[in-house]
Amino acid sequence: MISGKKRVYNDIFYMLKPHFCPDCHCRLKKVKVSRVVNSNSPEAKNFDFGLGTGNYLVGDVEFVWKEFECPSCKKHLTVNEMKKMEAV
């Protein structure tokens, strides 16, 4: 059972700019991606369970963020992958 949900914001200004697929050069769209992570699992070290108030989420937490996807060839790219390709 999910005990909480946390929205992760990746470089908001970078996400606002238009980006294009490296394969077919079609304009990429933003898609919502989510993952449920348990606070006691080994992969929890890659996620921030803090709420900013000194409290922490415990148990299964759903993390939600946006990534890029090409509408024509369905290539899926993270923000970091896109930055490397554009040499930002």
Number of C-alpha atoms within 10 A of each C-alpha: 7 12 11 14 16 16 11 13 10 14 10 9 7 13 16 9 7 9 18 16 22 14 9 11 12 15 15 21 17 17 13 10 12 14 12 15 20 19 18 11 10 9 10 13 10 8 13 14 21 12 10 8 6 6 9 12 16 15 17 18 21 16 18 15 16 19 19 24 21 22 14 12 12 11 14 17 17 14 14 13 13 19 12 9 10 11 7 8
